[in-house]
Amino acid sequence: MLVRITNLLFAAAFSLAAMVQFNDPDPWLWIPTYLVALACTIAFERGRLRFEFALGVTALALLWATTLVPTVVKHPPPVADVFGDVKMYAPGVEEARELGGLVLIAGWVGTLAWLSWRKRRSLPPAA
C-alpha cells in the first residue's frame, strides 16, 4: 500500500513538473523527460513496467545528472534560491533544480525497476 501511495505521489509530481516546463528555456528536453518518468509510474501501477526499460530510464537520468554536477559544484547556489522563488538569481540555480529533478526520477524509477525485477523473479515460470 505504501508503494502504491508513493507511486501515485510521484506520478502527480512528474505530471506537475512536466506542466511547469513550458516556461523553461529548453522545454523540448524536460517535458518528455518528466512524461517518460510519469509513464513508468503508470506502467508500474498497471503491472506492465518492464524492468529493462525502467533500468534504462534510471541509467540515463543518472548519466545526465552527472553532466550537471560540475556546474552546480563550480557555482553552488544558495539553497533559498534553489527552493524559493522561480526566478534564477545566481549561476547554477537552474542546473541545481535540474539535477534535483533527475535525481528524483532516477531514484523513484530505479525503485520501480527493482520492484519490477523482484516481482518478475518471484513469478512461477510460464508453462
TABEL-V869976 format. One record per residue. N is the residue number from 1. PHI is phi in degrees with one decimal (999 if undefined). Layout:
BEGIN
{{N & PHI} {N & PHI}}
END
This chain:
BEGIN
{{1 & 999} {2 & -63.3} {3 & -63.7} {4 & -63.5} {5 & -64.0} {6 & -62.9} {7 & -62.1} {8 & -65.7} {9 & -64.8} {10 & -67.0} {11 & -60.7} {12 & -64.6} {13 & -64.7} {14 & -65.5} {15 & -63.1} {16 & -62.3} {17 & -61.5} {18 & -65.5} {19 & -66.6} {20 & -82.6} {21 & -79.1} {22 & -62.8} {23 & -97.8} {24 & -79.3} {25 & -61.8} {26 & -133.6} {27 & -65.4} {28 & -63.3} {29 & -90.2} {30 & -84.4} {31 & -61.4} {32 & -62.1} {33 & -60.4} {34 & -70.6} {35 & -69.0} {36 & -65.6} {37 & -61.8} {38 & -60.8} {39 & -60.1} {40 & -64.9} {41 & -65.6} {42 & -67.2} {43 & -61.2} {44 & -63.8} {45 & -59.9} {46 & -90.5} {47 & 74.5} {48 & -120.3} {49 & -77.4} {50 & -82.3} {51 & -52.8} {52 & -64.1} {53 & -65.9} {54 & -62.0} {55 & -64.6} {56 & -64.1} {57 & -61.9} {58 & -61.4} {59 & -62.8} {60 & -64.7} {61 & -63.1} {62 & -66.6} {63 & -63.4} {64 & -62.8} {65 & -60.6} {66 & -64.5} {67 & -73.8} {68 & -90.2} {69 & -57.3} {70 & -57.2} {71 & -66.8} {72 & -67.2} {73 & -71.7} {74 & -69.8} {75 & -126.3} {76 & -65.3} {77 & -80.5} {78 & -62.3} {79 & -57.3} {80 & -61.8} {81 & -72.7} {82 & -70.9} {83 & -102.6} {84 & -93.3} {85 & -57.2} {86 & -76.9} {87 & -74.4} {88 & -99.1} {89 & -86.9} {90 & -138.3} {91 & -61.2} {92 & 92.5} {93 & -65.7} {94 & -61.5} {95 & -64.0} {96 & -65.1} {97 & -66.5} {98 & -63.3} {99 & -59.9} {100 & -61.1} {101 & -62.9} {102 & -67.1} {103 & -66.7} {104 & -63.9} {105 & -60.8} {106 & -61.4} {107 & -64.2} {108 & -76.9} {109 & -65.0} {110 & -63.2} {111 & -63.7} {112 & -64.1} {113 & -62.1} {114 & -63.1} {115 & -64.3} {116 & -65.2} {117 & -62.7} {118 & -60.7} {119 & -65.0} {120 & -63.9} {121 & -67.1} {122 & -85.3} {123 & -76.5} {124 & -69.8} {125 & -63.3} {126 & -71.1} {127 & -84.0}}
END
